[in-house]
């Protein structure tokens, strides 16, 4: 149960690394359906070239997804958003803003100084009224345990994750 909503993982579904199921837009179902939540869109209906595959080649992964380390420098609340933080991160010599829905699991002081893994080549997107220039990587298991993917040993920010 998370945010007052029970989730049930769909059995027998092969999900890719982004959590997208083979034929369904979400790898889980709502156990207590929330009528105010929008229904997920099926991208493959809007554009057949966006059909979700369950696997990609190593070349596709290497050429498309850029993972790097980033040091969390500052964490701020976003006014009016109860789940979002605005993180200021260093990625090598570059400073970026990253918006993450991790407020229910971390306090700001727990994040500052951590070296996290991010997707560094996402198109900037406005989330909660703030432009986010990447996405952090984290794990959430079926018991609601959440963990950021962090560097086990000290590495420079901006290091390529392989």
Number of C-alpha atoms within 10 A of each C-alpha: 11 10 7 7 12 13 18 14 13 14 8 7 15 15 18 15 10 8 13 18 20 17 16 16 16 17 20 17 13 12 12 11 11 10 7 6 7 7 9 9 11 16 13 13 10 10 9 10 9 11 14 17 12 16 13 10 8 9 9 10 11 11 9 11 13 15 21 22 27 31 26 23 16 17 20 12 15 17 10 8 12 12 15 19 24 23 23 21 26 20 20 14 8 10 15 18 20 24 26 18 16 19 15 12 13 14 12 16 10 10 17 16 13 19 27 21 24 26 17 21 14 14 9 15 14 11 15 18 11 15 15 21 21 21 19 21 15 14 10 10 8 11 9 12 9 15 14 18 16 18 17 8 6 9 12 15 21 20 14 14 12 7
